[in-house]
């Protein structure tokens, strides 16, 4: 075991994947000698050479178009989009090409070995163009998998699973936690299952569900609620698409209450999909309406970032609202 921050865990996963398979390629804007804007790929070009870890032009649709071509020809591309906010120029290449490659060919060819890494979310005073959480856009697209880790241990295991997955995966990394989150991580190779939520803390009174950086807020809120005698079951969804309906439904059948928290704006966020599904699955067992604690329906503000954020205090107030309903 080694103590790693989230960036080091991601770098370690990339190193293992590249050492194992010489078809694994790592590329994106400033990814090569510079190691990317957050240094997630530091040292990989020196170790594996420019043909396997390299810079691309500053054109996102070109990065993903190139990645699709590589994956279709048998390479294992790991493409980085520098910030998730900049993924939209590549939206057509992801949604209309990568996600539909296998389907449109009747399973004759695919881009299943494609992984798209990108840092998402706020908390770094990045303002409206460096703070967005666009996971819900891609959750609407059959053919993709969407994964969001919460800490270094999860990041390494989920990223290695994503790289080896037979479907294209978008891997959203919580940039606020890149250096803030540290923990013990096995130095050897390991994988964590995609499509499976994790119950982090058992509880009996209310189920709290989040993913990525938002997990820190619901865990803090659960501690505040515990002081009030409220037992919270804390769950990390981990994979947005496909998501683990069974684990969430079983938890809500036990607790009778559900609170979902996401960093993205409220309207049409992935929390809405979860709420709709769980009310259908657990309707007669619900003791109160499903709570959603989310970002506001505004562009991500710079000066008012703390007011905008769905923090632990907002989650705590929603827990009390649900319990006292």
PLY file of the C-alpha trace (Angstrom):
ply
format ascii 1.0
element vertex 325
property float x
property float y
property float z
element edge 324
property int vertex1
property int vertex2
end_header
0.00 0.00 0.00
1.09 3.58 -0.65
-0.36 6.93 0.39
-1.50 8.67 -2.79
-3.58 11.66 -3.70
-6.20 11.34 -6.42
-3.85 12.58 -9.15
-1.15 10.10 -8.18
-3.68 7.25 -8.17
-4.81 8.16 -11.70
-1.21 8.45 -12.88
-0.45 5.06 -11.30
-3.43 3.46 -13.09
-2.31 4.90 -16.44
1.25 3.66 -15.80
0.00 0.12 -15.07
-2.23 0.07 -18.17
0.56 1.34 -20.44
3.11 -1.13 -19.04
0.72 -4.04 -19.48
-0.31 -3.34 -23.07
1.74 -1.50 -25.67
-1.46 -0.68 -27.58
-2.48 1.73 -24.79
-1.97 5.35 -25.90
-2.39 8.48 -23.79
-2.98 11.86 -25.44
-4.68 15.25 -25.17
-3.91 18.94 -24.85
-0.55 19.38 -23.03
-0.64 15.73 -21.96
2.87 14.87 -23.21
5.97 16.57 -21.76
3.81 18.93 -19.66
1.83 16.15 -17.96
-1.49 17.89 -18.54
-2.76 21.03 -16.83
-3.15 19.11 -13.54
-0.06 16.87 -14.11
-2.11 13.65 -14.21
0.11 12.22 -16.96
3.46 13.38 -15.54
6.37 11.10 -16.40
4.48 8.91 -18.85
6.04 10.40 -22.00
9.54 10.00 -20.51
8.77 6.37 -19.65
6.88 5.23 -22.76
8.01 7.69 -25.43
6.29 10.29 -27.60
4.52 7.75 -29.84
2.48 6.53 -26.83
2.01 9.72 -24.78
1.71 12.91 -26.76
0.15 16.35 -27.16
-2.71 17.03 -29.55
-3.82 20.28 -31.16
-6.25 22.38 -29.11
-9.31 20.95 -30.85
-11.56 18.66 -28.81
-13.54 17.21 -31.71
-10.20 16.28 -33.28
-9.00 14.60 -30.08
-12.07 12.37 -29.87
-12.33 11.82 -33.63
-8.71 10.63 -33.59
-9.45 8.46 -30.53
-12.43 6.86 -32.28
-10.25 6.00 -35.26
-7.54 4.49 -33.08
-10.03 2.42 -31.08
-11.72 1.17 -34.27
-8.34 -0.10 -35.49
-7.49 -2.01 -32.29
-5.56 0.52 -30.23
-6.55 1.34 -26.64
-6.76 5.14 -26.58
-7.06 7.14 -23.35
-8.03 10.62 -24.48
-7.96 13.56 -22.09
-10.28 16.55 -22.41
-8.54 19.25 -20.40
-11.71 20.42 -18.60
-15.15 18.81 -18.80
-16.48 22.25 -19.74
-14.59 21.88 -23.04
-16.05 18.50 -23.95
-18.93 20.01 -25.92
-17.07 20.62 -29.21
-16.52 16.82 -29.15
-20.16 16.08 -28.29
-20.98 14.87 -31.80
-17.94 12.57 -31.91
-18.91 11.04 -28.54
-22.70 10.83 -28.86
-23.13 10.20 -32.59
-19.95 8.24 -33.30
-18.38 6.53 -30.26
-21.67 5.58 -28.61
-23.19 4.15 -31.81
-20.18 2.50 -33.45
-21.05 -1.05 -32.42
-24.81 -0.68 -32.93
-24.65 0.78 -36.42
-22.35 -2.00 -37.65
-24.39 -4.86 -36.22
-21.48 -5.69 -33.91
-19.02 -6.00 -36.81
-16.75 -3.26 -35.41
-16.63 -1.01 -32.35
-14.64 1.55 -30.35
-15.08 -0.32 -27.07
-11.49 0.25 -25.95
-11.93 4.04 -25.79
-11.61 5.88 -22.46
-12.20 9.63 -22.20
-10.76 11.21 -19.05
-11.83 14.68 -18.00
-11.76 16.77 -14.79
-15.19 18.07 -13.78
-16.84 20.20 -11.10
-16.24 23.31 -9.04
-14.48 24.21 -5.84
-11.34 25.69 -7.44
-12.63 29.24 -8.11
-12.74 28.35 -11.80
-15.88 30.31 -12.68
-18.41 29.46 -15.33
-16.02 27.83 -17.86
-13.99 25.58 -15.52
-16.53 24.29 -13.00
-19.34 22.44 -14.80
-20.62 18.91 -14.13
-21.97 17.64 -17.48
-22.54 13.97 -16.62
-26.31 14.09 -17.27
-25.82 15.00 -20.95
-23.99 11.72 -21.55
-26.22 9.60 -19.31
-28.93 10.18 -21.94
-26.84 8.29 -24.54
-27.07 4.49 -24.87
-23.72 2.95 -25.79
-21.62 4.90 -23.30
-20.56 4.20 -19.74
-20.12 7.14 -17.36
-17.97 6.75 -14.23
-17.16 9.19 -11.38
-14.73 8.24 -8.55
-14.76 9.82 -5.09
-11.22 9.17 -3.78
-7.77 7.81 -4.82
-8.54 4.14 -4.11
-11.75 4.32 -6.14
-10.09 6.33 -8.92
-7.35 3.78 -9.59
-9.60 0.72 -9.49
-12.38 2.27 -11.56
-10.00 3.77 -14.14
-8.27 0.43 -14.73
-11.69 -1.18 -15.15
-12.72 1.59 -17.56
-9.59 1.18 -19.71
-10.27 -2.58 -20.02
-14.02 -2.18 -20.53
-15.54 -3.33 -23.83
-17.68 -0.18 -24.16
-16.48 3.43 -24.49
-16.24 5.07 -21.07
-16.29 8.72 -20.01
-14.33 9.01 -16.76
-15.13 12.22 -14.87
-12.46 13.15 -12.31
-13.40 15.53 -9.44
-10.76 18.22 -9.87
-11.43 19.77 -6.44
-10.13 16.55 -4.90
-7.07 16.05 -7.14
-4.64 17.05 -4.39
-7.08 17.41 -1.48
-8.10 13.74 -1.30
-5.41 11.31 -0.10
-5.55 7.72 1.08
-4.01 4.28 1.09
-3.94 2.74 -2.40
-2.56 -0.69 -3.36
0.48 -0.29 -5.59
-0.42 -3.43 -7.52
-3.04 -3.84 -10.25
-6.70 -4.05 -9.16
-10.13 -3.21 -10.57
-13.44 -2.11 -9.10
-16.71 -3.09 -10.78
-18.41 -0.66 -13.16
-22.17 -0.32 -12.81
-22.14 -1.14 -9.09
-22.84 1.35 -6.29
-21.07 1.09 -2.93
-22.74 1.41 0.47
-20.12 3.41 2.35
-22.01 3.61 5.67
-24.93 1.47 6.82
-27.97 3.28 8.23
-31.66 2.85 9.00
-33.44 6.24 8.78
-32.58 7.77 5.40
-30.51 6.86 2.33
-28.06 9.52 1.12
-26.81 9.12 -2.45
-24.14 11.03 -4.38
-21.09 10.54 -6.60
-17.65 12.06 -7.04
-16.75 15.14 -5.00
-20.31 15.38 -3.67
-19.69 12.32 -1.51
-17.62 14.43 0.89
-20.62 16.71 1.50
-23.13 13.94 2.18
-20.68 12.19 4.52
-20.24 15.42 6.51
-24.01 15.92 6.59
-24.47 12.35 7.84
-22.13 13.12 10.75
-24.19 16.20 11.65
-27.39 14.14 11.44
-25.85 11.43 13.62
-25.52 13.97 16.43
-29.30 14.43 16.17
-29.86 10.69 16.44
-30.54 10.23 12.71
-28.99 7.10 11.14
-27.95 7.76 7.54
-27.10 5.12 4.95
-24.43 6.71 2.73
-24.11 5.40 -0.83
-21.63 6.23 -3.60
-23.27 5.64 -7.00
-19.82 5.50 -8.73
-21.23 4.68 -12.17
-23.82 7.04 -13.65
-24.44 4.90 -16.72
-25.45 2.15 -16.25
-26.52 2.94 -12.69
-27.18 0.44 -9.92
-30.95 0.61 -9.43
-31.08 -2.53 -7.29
-28.69 -1.36 -4.56
-30.41 2.03 -4.25
-33.91 0.52 -4.24
-32.96 -2.05 -1.58
-31.57 0.72 0.60
-34.71 2.84 0.24
-36.95 -0.15 0.98
-35.07 -0.37 4.29
-34.93 3.35 5.23
-38.11 4.67 3.57
-36.37 7.91 2.60
-33.95 9.05 -0.10
-31.84 12.17 -0.56
-29.80 12.58 -3.75
-27.13 15.26 -4.04
-25.35 16.35 -7.21
-23.04 19.23 -8.01
-24.78 19.92 -11.33
-27.88 22.17 -11.59
-31.22 20.80 -10.39
-33.27 20.76 -13.58
-32.86 17.58 -15.68
-29.80 16.51 -13.67
-29.13 12.82 -13.12
-30.65 13.09 -9.64
-34.00 13.55 -11.41
-33.66 10.22 -13.22
-32.81 8.46 -9.97
-35.75 10.06 -8.17
-38.20 9.06 -10.91
-36.98 5.45 -10.94
-36.92 5.02 -7.17
-40.40 6.46 -6.66
-41.60 3.89 -9.20
-39.72 1.02 -7.50
-40.36 2.01 -3.88
-43.55 4.12 -3.95
-45.46 2.27 -1.21
-42.40 2.26 1.09
-41.56 5.98 0.92
-42.13 7.91 4.16
-41.45 11.32 2.57
-40.85 12.87 -0.88
-37.43 12.16 -2.40
-35.10 15.10 -1.74
-32.72 16.54 -4.34
-29.92 18.82 -3.14
-28.21 20.23 -6.23
-26.49 23.21 -7.77
-28.64 26.14 -8.82
-30.19 26.62 -12.26
-27.68 29.32 -13.18
-24.27 29.40 -14.84
-21.62 28.43 -12.28
-20.76 31.73 -10.53
-17.24 32.84 -9.58
-17.87 35.28 -6.72
-20.79 33.32 -5.27
-19.36 29.82 -5.56
-19.96 28.92 -1.89
-23.57 30.08 -2.07
-24.11 28.08 -5.26
-22.61 24.82 -4.04
-24.79 21.99 -2.69
-22.72 21.75 0.49
-23.05 19.65 3.66
-25.22 22.26 5.40
-27.80 22.24 2.60
-27.77 18.44 2.68
-28.19 18.45 6.48
-31.22 20.75 6.25
-32.76 18.45 3.63
-32.17 15.40 5.85
-34.10 17.09 8.67
-36.84 18.11 6.23
-37.23 14.52 5.09
-37.19 13.05 8.60
-39.71 15.61 9.92
-42.05 15.40 6.94
0 1
1 2
2 3
3 4
4 5
5 6
6 7
7 8
8 9
9 10
10 11
11 12
12 13
13 14
14 15
15 16
16 17
17 18
18 19
19 20
20 21
21 22
22 23
23 24
24 25
25 26
26 27
27 28
28 29
29 30
30 31
31 32
32 33
33 34
34 35
35 36
36 37
37 38
38 39
39 40
40 41
41 42
42 43
43 44
44 45
45 46
46 47
47 48
48 49
49 50
50 51
51 52
52 53
53 54
54 55
55 56
56 57
57 58
58 59
59 60
60 61
61 62
62 63
63 64
64 65
65 66
66 67
67 68
68 69
69 70
70 71
71 72
72 73
73 74
74 75
75 76
76 77
77 78
78 79
79 80
80 81
81 82
82 83
83 84
84 85
85 86
86 87
87 88
88 89
89 90
90 91
91 92
92 93
93 94
94 95
95 96
96 97
97 98
98 99
99 100
100 101
101 102
102 103
103 104
104 105
105 106
106 107
107 108
108 109
109 110
110 111
111 112
112 113
113 114
114 115
115 116
116 117
117 118
118 119
119 120
120 121
121 122
122 123
123 124
124 125
125 126
126 127
127 128
128 129
129 130
130 131
131 132
132 133
133 134
134 135
135 136
136 137
137 138
138 139
139 140
140 141
141 142
142 143
143 144
144 145
145 146
146 147
147 148
148 149
149 150
150 151
151 152
152 153
153 154
154 155
155 156
156 157
157 158
158 159
159 160
160 161
161 162
162 163
163 164
164 165
165 166
166 167
167 168
168 169
169 170
170 171
171 172
172 173
173 174
174 175
175 176
176 177
177 178
178 179
179 180
180 181
181 182
182 183
183 184
184 185
185 186
186 187
187 188
188 189
189 190
190 191
191 192
192 193
193 194
194 195
195 196
196 197
197 198
198 199
199 200
200 201
201 202
202 203
203 204
204 205
205 206
206 207
207 208
208 209
209 210
210 211
211 212
212 213
213 214
214 215
215 216
216 217
217 218
218 219
219 220
220 221
221 222
222 223
223 224
224 225
225 226
226 227
227 228
228 229
229 230
230 231
231 232
232 233
233 234
234 235
235 236
236 237
237 238
238 239
239 240
240 241
241 242
242 243
243 244
244 245
245 246
246 247
247 248
248 249
249 250
250 251
251 252
252 253
253 254
254 255
255 256
256 257
257 258
258 259
259 260
260 261
261 262
262 263
263 264
264 265
265 266
266 267
267 268
268 269
269 270
270 271
271 272
272 273
273 274
274 275
275 276
276 277
277 278
278 279
279 280
280 281
281 282
282 283
283 284
284 285
285 286
286 287
287 288
288 289
289 290
290 291
291 292
292 293
293 294
294 295
295 296
296 297
297 298
298 299
299 300
300 301
301 302
302 303
303 304
304 305
305 306
306 307
307 308
308 309
309 310
310 311
311 312
312 313
313 314
314 315
315 316
316 317
317 318
318 319
319 320
320 321
321 322
322 323
323 324
